[in-house]
Amino acid sequence: MEHGAAAQDPMFDCVKRDLNRCGDRFSEQLREALLNPGTWAVLSYRLRRWAYTLRAPKAIRKLLGPLSSTVQLCTVLATNIDLPVTAEIGPGLYIPHTGFIVVTVGAIIGSNCTLTQGVTIGHGRGGKRSDDGIPVIGDRVYVGPSSVVIGAITVGHDALIGAGAIVIRPVPAGGVVVGNPARVISTHGSFDLISYPDMLADKSRAAAIATLRSSEVESDGLPVSQ
């Protein structure tokens, strides 16, 4: 699984792909940008991430730091969504609703993911030790309402985390998990819930569908039916 997408993609490319998740038409994207607090939080993160990774003289960076912190504070107060600048989040992030979403410092989230209301992506054991670990979430992952992903675990590409799931163990690519603790109930993935422009031409997505549809995975020692 490749990481660091947010650090490598230019800010405006990320913003374009974020807005493309909001709808096909410009009017739909504009409405989301103006009226959806989730989109405000995403755009705020992109701006702050740009400032954080900007190669600039020390004096400019010292000026941008407090400004970025102020923007983050205002964003959290306005949206109840906390996307720290040190998290690495790939392009195409979509947050359809506001509602107390927390992403831990240093978390890694892939491209074209969806975070819904009440989600927590956090350090293991509250992050009290440096080795508690952070979650790594792949591409095209749907994280359902009020779910929790915690600790040094990997969530594979195209996974679907069901509403209220407490994820404390790795999730395979295409896995659909529910419950507390979360368990795999199928490998149908998030394909019906994640959409974006040109997804039918996305070779990595097509390869993932072909692989998942031609194989079975095991969970809790029992075969999972397709």
DANORKA-V825981 format. One record per residue. N is the residue number from 1. RES is the residue in one small letter. SS is DSSP state (A for helix, B for strand, O for the rest). NEAR is the number of other ideal C-beta (glycine too) atoms within 10 Angstrom. Layout:
BEGIN
N;RES;SS;NEAR, N;RES;SS;NEAR
END
This chain:
BEGIN
1;m;O;13, 2;e;O;11, 3;h;O;14, 4;g;O;10, 5;a;A;18, 6;a;A;25, 7;a;A;12, 8;q;A;14, 9;d;O;19, 10;p;O;10, 11;m;A;17, 12;f;A;10, 13;d;A;12, 14;c;A;25, 15;v;A;18, 16;k;A;15, 17;r;A;19, 18;d;A;25, 19;l;A;20, 20;n;A;18, 21;r;O;23, 22;c;O;19, 23;g;O;13, 24;d;O;10, 25;r;O;9, 26;f;A;9, 27;s;A;9, 28;e;A;12, 29;q;A;18, 30;l;A;13, 31;r;A;14, 32;e;A;21, 33;a;A;16, 34;l;A;9, 35;l;A;9, 36;n;O;18, 37;p;A;16, 38;g;A;24, 39;t;A;24, 40;w;A;20, 41;a;A;25, 42;v;A;28, 43;l;A;17, 44;s;A;21, 45;y;A;27, 46;r;A;22, 47;l;A;17, 48;r;A;22, 49;r;A;23, 50;w;A;18, 51;a;A;19, 52;y;A;17, 53;t;A;13, 54;l;O;11, 55;r;O;6, 56;a;O;11, 57;p;O;8, 58;k;A;7, 59;a;A;8, 60;i;A;12, 61;r;A;14, 62;k;A;10, 63;l;A;13, 64;l;A;16, 65;g;A;13, 66;p;A;9, 67;l;A;12, 68;s;A;19, 69;s;A;12, 70;t;A;11, 71;v;A;16, 72;q;A;19, 73;l;A;11, 74;c;A;12, 75;t;A;22, 76;v;A;16, 77;l;A;8, 78;a;A;13, 79;t;A;22, 80;n;O;17, 81;i;B;25, 82;d;B;19, 83;l;B;27, 84;p;O;18, 85;v;O;20, 86;t;O;13, 87;a;O;19, 88;e;B;19, 89;i;B;26, 90;g;O;26, 91;p;O;24, 92;g;O;26, 93;l;O;25, 94;y;B;24, 95;i;O;28, 96;p;O;14, 97;h;O;14, 98;t;O;17, 99;g;O;16, 100;f;O;13, 101;i;B;22, 102;v;B;17, 103;v;B;25, 104;t;O;21, 105;v;O;13, 106;g;O;14, 107;a;O;21, 108;i;B;22, 109;i;B;26, 110;g;O;26, 111;s;O;23, 112;n;O;27, 113;c;O;26, 114;t;B;22, 115;l;B;29, 116;t;O;21, 117;q;O;18, 118;g;O;19, 119;v;O;23, 120;t;B;17, 121;i;B;24, 122;g;B;20, 123;h;O;20, 124;g;A;18, 125;r;A;12, 126;g;A;10, 127;g;A;16, 128;k;O;8, 129;r;O;10, 130;s;O;7, 131;d;O;7, 132;d;O;16, 133;g;O;16, 134;i;O;23, 135;p;O;26, 136;v;B;19, 137;i;B;28, 138;g;O;24, 139;d;O;25, 140;r;O;30, 141;v;O;28, 142;y;B;23, 143;v;B;28, 144;g;O;22, 145;p;O;16, 146;s;O;16, 147;s;O;24, 148;v;B;21, 149;v;B;29, 150;i;B;21, 151;g;O;18, 152;a;O;13, 153;i;O;17, 154;t;B;16, 155;v;B;28, 156;g;O;22, 157;h;O;25, 158;d;O;29, 159;a;O;29, 160;l;B;28, 161;i;B;28, 162;g;O;18, 163;a;O;13, 164;g;O;15, 165;a;O;24, 166;i;B;18, 167;v;B;28, 168;i;O;15, 169;r;O;13, 170;p;O;15, 171;v;B;26, 172;p;O;20, 173;a;O;21, 174;g;O;26, 175;g;O;28, 176;v;B;24, 177;v;B;25, 178;v;B;19, 179;g;O;13, 180;n;B;12, 181;p;O;10, 182;a;O;22, 183;r;B;17, 184;v;B;21, 185;i;B;17, 186;s;B;18, 187;t;O;24, 188;h;O;16, 189;g;O;26, 190;s;O;23, 191;f;O;18, 192;d;O;9, 193;l;O;13, 194;i;O;21, 195;s;O;15, 196;y;O;16, 197;p;O;14, 198;d;O;8, 199;m;A;14, 200;l;A;8, 201;a;A;8, 202;d;O;17, 203;k;A;7, 204;s;A;12, 205;r;A;21, 206;a;A;12, 207;a;A;11, 208;a;A;21, 209;i;A;15, 210;a;A;10, 211;t;A;14, 212;l;A;23, 213;r;A;13, 214;s;O;8, 215;s;O;10, 216;e;O;11, 217;v;O;15, 218;e;B;11, 219;s;B;17, 220;d;O;8, 221;g;O;5, 222;l;B;8, 223;p;B;9, 224;v;O;18, 225;s;O;8, 226;q;O;12
END
